[in-house]
Amino acid sequence: MATVLEQFAANVSGSGKGGEELLALHLLDTLGAFYAGGETEETGLLRALTVSVPGAPAALGSGLLDTLAYRIAVIRNTEIDDIHMGSCVTPGSVVVPVALTIAEKLGEPNPATFARSLAAGYEAMTRLSLAVGGATILYRGVWPTFFAGPVGAAAVASVLLGLDSARTTDALSMALMLTSGATGGHGAASPRWILLGQAARAGVFAALAASKGMRGDAMLLDGDWLQRTHGIACDPSFLVAPVEGAGAITTISYKPWCSAKQGMAAIDGFRRVLKKRTIEAIKSVKVAVPPAYVGMIGHRNAAKGRIERITGAAYQLALAAYNPAMLDDVLRPDLTGDAKIAAFMPRIEIVADPALAPYFPKHYPARVEATLADGTTITELVTDAAGDPERTLSATELRTKFHRHADPVLGNADAATLAGAAMAATTDAAALATVLAAFAR
């Protein structure tokens, strides 16, 4: 009988049939994040890692593995990349740059193989994170994307390298051996983004090692290895269940704004309120969310740093009220000194509501209750936010989002060419070649 890892490898390798169009849209969306991430303060720190000075060689070189680690870090630090809610993993930030970087290196791109590699990565990351309860262990300090990143990268690389099922099992096994998951605190100059890149780098290394004859342990997940070594329970049913339809790619959410996913429904609900009443008519706002993530989005640390301004719901709602264009800005400057924003933020309360807990983690809901000056209230319950599978963004909306982020870097004409190529890259060799060339530049 096949082991858990062998069944997992078979599922990963055979996923994605019929999902080429969706895969292309997530490719486009992730490319937009790549161009958006070029000027963040975190990317500035990443660039410093590529520079050597006397007595200190560069931490990141120009080789394949270092290049993909850098690209992953640039994409993930934007917080506009895609996310799978049930597992709380952000697969596109790992899967897409790994696939593009390796395909570029291999040359002669094959769109069908490229599409299968994307599907394999999405399948591997979401399944593994579901198996370990990613949406729950996040709040005890285990970052699901960091945990699943090596395995996702190994799955992508295994397809592109043409590994058979046995060698893919070896690659996934070695990638698991290189898995951590916990990055520690996230203060100024946090290394979390490049650590994710390094985790994915390790996964690609595992696949390359398997292709050269290194062997993993196919029995790794048949016992309690994860529990003994990482203190994490693993439910193998998520790994061995047959792939349904096009697989995991049909369950991934897009982000219409730059925000932690846990705050997206609150923004969406408040924007609905603002369509019914002007901001001047609103006296106070109460946002209720599941207890699991109230602490994550309920803080008042917006002046502390960029990530705090991306996660804090009070700051996000204040932007929605007085400077909505800034919801799209991944640089997220500090506007806490603006008189209107400073006055409005204390009128926003973020509370835990156990009644919303049953929705989580399949949904990340929020109930927004606005009290008006006359004492009446407007309530909006959002269980499926804009961008979720039940309210997915259209190809036109995703292309518009891409242009908002890519045009300032590439110019409208080149961005339009790249967008068109990305949307055909999983079925057309010339289009894929165009994307690879652009990404390499």
C-alpha positions in Angstrom: 0.0 0.0 0.0 1.2 3.5 -0.9 2.5 5.7 2.0 0.9 9.0 2.8 3.7 10.9 1.1 3.5 8.7 -2.0 -0.3 9.4 -2.3 0.4 13.1 -1.6 3.0 13.2 -4.4 0.6 11.5 -6.8 -2.2 14.0 -6.0 0.2 16.9 -6.4 1.7 15.7 -9.7 -1.7 15.0 -11.2 -3.6 18.2 -10.2 -4.7 21.2 -12.2 -6.6 19.5 -15.1 -9.0 22.1 -16.6 -7.7 24.9 -14.5 -5.5 26.6 -17.0 -7.5 29.8 -17.2 -7.7 30.2 -13.4 -3.9 29.5 -13.1 -3.2 32.2 -15.7 -5.3 34.8 -13.7 -3.4 34.0 -10.5 -0.1 34.3 -12.5 -1.2 37.8 -13.6 -2.2 38.8 -10.1 1.1 37.6 -8.7 3.1 39.5 -11.3 1.2 42.6 -10.3 2.4 42.1 -6.7 6.0 41.6 -7.9 6.0 45.0 -9.6 4.2 46.6 -6.7 6.8 45.3 -4.3 9.7 46.9 -5.9 9.7 50.1 -3.8 8.7 49.0 -0.3 11.0 49.6 2.6 11.5 45.9 3.0 12.6 45.5 -0.6 15.2 48.2 0.0 16.6 46.0 2.8 16.5 43.0 0.4 18.6 44.9 -2.2 21.2 45.6 0.4 21.6 41.8 0.8 22.7 41.6 -2.9 25.6 44.1 -2.4 29.1 43.0 -1.3 31.5 45.3 0.5 35.1 44.7 1.6 35.1 42.1 4.3 31.4 41.1 3.8 30.3 39.2 0.7 26.7 39.6 -0.5 24.2 37.5 1.3 22.2 37.0 -1.9 24.0 36.2 -5.2 22.7 36.0 -8.8 22.2 32.2 -9.0 18.9 30.4 -9.5 18.2 29.7 -5.8 19.1 33.2 -4.5 17.2 34.8 -7.3 14.0 33.0 -6.6 14.4 33.7 -2.8 14.6 37.4 -3.6 11.6 37.4 -5.9 9.4 35.6 -3.4 10.3 38.1 -0.7 9.4 41.0 -2.9 6.0 39.6 -3.8 5.0 38.5 -0.3 5.8 41.7 1.5 3.2 43.5 -0.5 0.1 41.8 1.1 -1.8 42.0 -2.2 -1.0 38.4 -3.2 -3.6 35.6 -3.2 -4.6 33.5 -0.2 -6.4 30.3 0.6 -8.6 31.0 3.6 -9.1 27.4 4.9 -5.4 26.9 5.3 -4.4 30.6 5.7 -1.6 30.0 3.2 -0.5 32.5 0.5 0.5 30.1 -2.2 1.0 32.5 -5.2 3.9 34.3 -3.6 5.9 31.0 -3.6 4.4 29.0 -6.5 4.5 31.6 -9.2 8.1 33.0 -8.8 9.5 29.5 -8.4 7.7 28.3 -11.6 8.8 31.4 -13.5 12.4 31.3 -12.3 12.9 27.6 -13.0 11.1 27.7 -16.4 13.3 30.6 -17.4 16.4 28.7 -16.4 15.4 25.6 -18.3 14.5 27.4 -21.5 12.1 26.2 -24.2 9.0 26.7 -22.1 6.2 24.2 -22.4 2.9 25.9 -21.3 1.2 22.6 -20.4 4.1 21.6 -18.1 4.2 25.2 -16.7 0.5 25.1 -15.9 0.9 21.7 -14.2 3.8 23.0 -12.1 1.6 25.9 -10.9 -1.3 23.6 -10.1 1.1 21.3 -8.2 2.4 24.1 -6.0 -1.1 25.4 -5.2 -2.2 21.9 -4.4 0.8 21.0 -2.2 0.7 24.2 -0.1 -3.0 24.3 0.6 -3.2 20.5 1.3 -0.2 20.5 3.7 -1.4 23.6 5.5 -4.9 22.2 5.9 -3.4 19.0 7.2 -1.7 20.9 10.0 -4.5 23.3 10.7 -2.7 26.3 9.3 -5.5 28.8 10.0 -5.4 27.8 13.7 -1.7 27.4 14.3 -1.0 30.8 12.9 -2.2 32.3 16.2 0.3 30.2 18.2 3.2 31.5 16.1 3.5 29.1 13.2 3.3 31.0 9.9 1.5 28.6 7.5 3.1 29.9 4.3 6.5 29.6 5.8 5.7 26.1 7.0 4.3 24.9 3.6 6.7 26.9 1.4 9.4 24.3 1.0 6.9 21.6 0.0 5.1 23.9 -2.4 8.4 24.9 -4.0 9.5 21.3 -4.2 6.2 20.3 -5.9 6.6 23.1 -8.5 10.2 22.2 -9.2 9.5 18.4 -9.4 7.0 19.0 -12.3 9.3 21.3 -14.2 12.3 18.9 -13.7 10.2 16.0 -15.0 10.5 13.9 -11.8 8.5 10.7 -11.7 6.2 9.9 -8.7 8.9 8.2 -6.7 11.4 11.0 -7.1 8.7 13.6 -6.4 8.0 11.7 -3.1 11.8 12.1 -2.3 11.6 15.8 -3.1 8.6 16.4 -0.9 10.1 14.3 1.9 13.4 16.3 1.9 11.5 19.5 1.7 9.5 18.5 4.8 12.8 17.9 6.6 13.8 21.5 5.8 10.5 22.9 7.1 10.4 25.3 10.1 7.3 27.4 10.3 8.1 29.8 13.1 9.8 33.1 12.3 9.6 34.8 15.8 8.7 38.4 16.2 8.1 40.9 13.4 9.7 44.2 14.5 11.5 46.8 12.4 13.7 45.3 9.6 12.0 41.9 10.1 13.6 39.1 8.1 10.3 37.2 7.6 10.0 37.9 3.9 13.5 36.7 3.0 13.2 33.8 5.4 10.1 32.7 3.3 12.3 33.0 0.2 14.9 30.9 1.8 12.4 28.3 2.8 11.2 28.0 -0.8 14.8 27.9 -1.9 15.3 24.9 0.3 12.3 23.2 -1.4 13.8 23.7 -4.8 17.1 22.4 -3.5 15.2 19.3 -2.4 13.8 18.7 -5.8 17.2 19.2 -7.5 18.8 16.8 -5.0 16.1 14.2 -5.7 16.8 14.6 -9.5 20.4 13.8 -8.8 19.8 10.6 -6.8 19.3 11.8 -3.2 16.5 9.9 -1.5 14.0 11.0 1.1 11.9 9.0 3.6 8.6 7.9 2.0 7.3 6.9 5.4 7.8 10.3 7.0 4.2 11.1 7.5 2.9 7.6 8.2 3.6 8.1 11.9 3.9 11.0 14.3 7.0 12.6 12.9 5.5 16.1 12.8 4.1 15.9 16.3 7.4 14.6 17.7 9.7 17.1 15.9 7.5 20.2 15.5 4.7 19.8 18.0 2.2 19.9 15.2 -0.5 17.4 14.6 -1.1 16.3 11.0 -4.3 14.9 9.6 -3.2 12.9 6.5 -6.7 12.8 5.1 -6.1 16.2 3.5 -3.0 14.9 1.8 -4.4 11.6 0.4 -7.9 12.7 -0.7 -8.5 12.5 -4.4 -8.2 15.8 -6.4 -11.6 17.2 -7.3 -12.0 19.0 -10.6 -9.2 21.5 -11.2 -8.1 21.2 -7.6 -7.1 23.8 -5.1 -6.8 26.7 -7.6 -10.6 27.0 -7.6 -10.6 27.8 -3.8 -8.1 30.7 -3.7 -9.1 34.2 -2.8 -7.8 37.4 -4.4 -7.1 40.6 -2.5 -8.7 43.7 -4.0 -6.9 45.9 -1.5 -3.6 45.9 0.4 -4.6 44.3 3.7 -4.2 41.3 5.8 -7.0 38.9 4.7 -8.4 38.9 8.3 -9.4 42.6 7.9 -10.8 42.4 4.3 -14.4 41.7 5.3 -14.3 44.7 7.7 -13.2 47.0 4.9 -15.8 45.6 2.6 -18.6 46.0 5.1 -17.6 49.5 6.0 -17.4 50.5 2.3 -21.0 49.2 2.1 -22.0 51.4 5.0 -20.4 54.4 3.3 -22.6 53.8 0.2 -25.6 54.4 2.4 -24.4 57.3 4.6 -21.8 59.9 4.4 -18.9 59.7 6.8 -20.1 62.9 8.5 -23.3 61.1 9.6 -21.4 58.3 11.3 -20.8 58.7 15.1 -19.0 55.4 15.8 -18.3 52.0 14.3 -18.1 48.6 15.9 -16.4 45.7 14.0 -17.0 42.2 15.3 -14.9 39.3 14.1 -14.1 35.7 15.2 -12.1 35.6 18.4 -9.2 33.8 16.6 -8.0 37.0 14.9 -9.4 39.9 16.8 -5.9 40.6 18.3 -4.3 40.5 14.9 -6.4 43.3 13.4 -7.7 45.0 16.6 -4.4 46.7 17.6 -3.8 50.5 17.6 -0.2 50.5 16.4 -0.6 52.1 13.0 2.1 54.7 13.7 4.6 51.9 14.4 5.3 50.6 10.9 4.0 49.7 7.4 2.8 46.2 8.4 0.9 47.5 11.3 -0.9 49.9 8.9 -1.7 47.0 6.7 -3.1 44.8 9.5 -4.8 47.3 11.8 -8.5 47.4 11.0 -9.1 50.8 12.6 -6.5 52.5 10.3 -7.8 50.6 7.3 -11.4 51.8 7.9 -10.1 55.4 8.5 -8.4 55.2 5.1 -11.7 53.9 3.5 -13.5 56.9 5.0 -11.0 59.7 4.1 -8.4 58.5 1.7 -9.8 55.3 -0.1 -7.1 55.4 -2.8 -4.5 54.6 -0.1 -6.1 51.1 0.4 -4.4 50.1 -2.8 -1.0 51.5 -1.9 1.4 48.8 -0.8 3.9 51.4 0.5 1.2 52.4 3.0 2.7 55.7 4.4 1.8 56.9 7.9 -1.2 59.2 7.8 -2.0 58.9 11.5 -1.1 62.5 11.8 -3.9 63.6 9.4 -6.5 65.4 11.5 -9.5 63.6 10.1 -7.9 60.1 10.4 -6.6 60.8 13.8 -10.0 61.9 15.0 -11.9 59.0 13.4 -9.7 56.0 14.5 -10.7 56.2 18.2 -14.3 56.0 17.2 -13.7 52.5 15.8 -14.0 49.5 18.1 -12.8 46.0 17.1 -14.4 43.2 19.2 -14.5 39.4 19.3 -17.8 37.8 18.7 -18.0 34.0 19.4 -21.1 33.9 17.2 -18.9 34.4 14.2 -16.5 31.7 15.1 -18.3 28.9 13.3 -17.7 30.7 10.0 -13.9 30.5 10.5 -11.6 29.3 8.8 -13.7 28.6 5.7 -14.7 32.3 5.8 -13.1 35.3 7.5 -16.2 37.3 8.4 -16.9 40.6 9.9 -20.0 42.4 11.1 -19.8 46.1 10.8 -22.2 48.2 12.9 -22.2 51.9 12.3 -24.0 54.2 14.8 -25.3 57.4 13.3 -25.6 60.8 14.8 -29.3 60.4 15.3 -28.8 57.2 17.2 -29.9 54.7 14.5 -27.6 52.0 13.3 -26.6 50.4 10.0 -25.3 46.8 10.2 -23.5 44.9 7.4 -22.5 41.3 7.9 -19.8 40.2 5.4 -19.0 36.5 5.3 -17.6 36.4 1.7 -15.5 39.5 1.0 -14.7 40.8 -2.4 -12.2 38.5 -4.0 -13.3 35.4 -2.2 -14.3 32.4 -4.4 -18.0 33.1 -3.9 -17.4 36.8 -5.0 -14.3 36.3 -7.1 -12.8 39.1 -9.2 -13.3 39.0 -12.9 -10.6 38.9 -15.5 -11.3 42.5 -16.2 -11.0 43.5 -12.5 -7.8 41.5 -12.1 -6.3 43.1 -15.2 -7.2 46.6 -13.9 -5.6 45.7 -10.6 -2.5 44.6 -12.4 -2.3 47.9 -14.3 -2.6 49.9 -11.1 0.6 48.2 -9.8 2.6 47.5 -13.0 2.0 50.7 -15.0 4.2 52.9 -12.8 7.0 50.4 -13.3 6.6 49.2 -16.9 4.5 51.9 -18.5 1.0 51.2 -19.8 1.9 49.8 -23.2 4.5 47.2 -21.9 2.2 46.4 -18.9 -0.7 45.7 -21.4 1.5 43.4 -23.4 2.6 41.5 -20.4 -0.9 41.2 -19.0 -2.1 39.8 -22.3 0.8 37.3 -22.3 0.2 36.3 -18.7 -3.5 35.5 -19.4 -2.4 33.1 -22.2 0.8 31.7 -20.7 -0.7 28.4 -19.5 -1.8 27.5 -23.0 0.5 29.3 -25.5 4.2 28.9 -25.7 4.9 32.3 -27.2 2.9 34.0 -24.5 4.8 32.1 -21.8 8.1 33.1 -23.4 7.0 36.7 -23.3 6.2 36.5 -19.6 9.5 34.7 -18.8 11.5 37.3 -20.6 9.7 40.2 -18.9 10.1 38.6 -15.4 13.8 38.0 -16.0 14.3 41.7 -16.7 
